[in-house]
Amino acid sequence: MDIDPAFYGISARVKLTKTGNNKIGIYKVVKSRIIRKDALKITEIASQIRIKDPNLKIALICTPNICSKSIKILEKEGIEISFTE
């Protein structure tokens, strides 16, 4: 189920989806690798979501093409990573 990103004050280009009870997913499937710069943008999006609803759990839904530094940044911020093909 897709969620309107405008509700959280996020750009309309960001795709948000409800992945479970009290859990929201940031859907980012790209052909290239997710690098540190991308991870920092994702943490900013997660911060905006948490301002509106601090009890939500946030996950990144992406392809397995993600660098190890990005994984560390996201784990430090409490963002789960779910892989899709």
C-alpha positions as CSV (number, residue, x, y, z in Angstrom):
1,M,0.0,0.0,0.0
2,D,1.6,3.3,-1.1
3,I,1.7,6.3,1.2
4,D,1.6,9.9,0.1
5,P,5.0,11.4,0.9
6,A,3.5,14.9,1.1
7,F,1.9,13.9,4.4
8,Y,5.5,13.7,5.8
9,G,6.7,16.8,4.0
10,I,8.9,14.7,1.6
11,S,9.4,15.2,-2.1
12,A,6.8,13.5,-4.3
13,R,9.6,11.6,-6.0
14,V,10.2,9.5,-2.9
15,K,8.1,6.3,-2.9
16,L,6.8,5.2,0.5
17,T,5.0,2.0,1.1
18,K,3.4,0.5,4.2
19,T,5.3,-2.8,4.9
20,G,3.6,-3.9,8.1
21,N,1.8,-2.8,11.2
22,N,3.5,0.4,12.4
23,K,6.2,0.0,9.7
24,I,7.0,2.1,6.6
25,G,9.3,1.4,3.8
26,I,11.4,3.8,1.6
27,Y,11.4,2.2,-1.8
28,K,14.6,2.8,-3.7
29,V,15.3,0.5,-6.5
30,V,18.1,1.8,-8.8
31,K,20.4,0.2,-11.3
32,S,23.5,1.7,-9.8
33,R,24.9,1.2,-6.3
34,I,23.5,3.0,-3.3
35,I,26.5,4.9,-1.9
36,R,27.2,6.9,1.2
37,K,25.7,10.1,-0.2
38,D,22.4,8.2,-1.0
39,A,22.4,6.7,2.6
40,L,22.7,10.2,4.1
41,K,19.7,11.4,2.0
42,I,17.7,8.3,3.2
43,T,18.5,9.1,6.8
44,E,17.2,12.7,6.2
45,I,14.0,11.3,4.8
46,A,13.7,8.9,7.8
47,S,14.2,11.9,10.2
48,Q,11.3,13.8,8.5
49,I,9.1,10.8,8.9
50,R,10.1,10.4,12.5
51,I,9.2,14.0,13.2
52,K,5.7,13.4,12.1
53,D,5.3,9.9,13.7
54,P,8.2,8.9,16.1
55,N,6.8,5.4,16.7
56,L,7.1,4.2,13.1
57,K,9.8,1.7,12.2
58,I,11.5,2.5,9.0
59,A,13.0,0.2,6.4
60,L,14.8,0.7,3.1
61,I,13.6,-1.5,0.3
62,C,16.4,-1.7,-2.3
63,T,18.4,-4.0,-4.5
64,P,21.5,-5.8,-3.1
65,N,23.7,-3.1,-4.7
66,I,24.6,-1.2,-1.6
67,C,28.0,-0.3,-0.2
68,S,29.1,-1.4,3.2
69,K,29.5,2.2,4.5
70,S,25.9,2.9,3.6
71,I,24.8,-0.2,5.4
72,K,26.6,0.9,8.5
73,I,25.1,4.4,8.3
74,L,21.6,3.0,8.0
75,E,22.0,0.5,10.8
76,K,23.3,3.2,13.1
77,E,20.2,5.3,12.4
78,G,17.9,2.3,13.1
79,I,16.8,1.8,9.5
80,E,16.3,-1.8,8.4
81,I,17.4,-2.9,5.0
82,S,15.1,-5.3,2.9
83,F,16.4,-6.5,-0.4
84,T,14.2,-7.0,-3.5
85,E,15.1,-8.2,-7.0
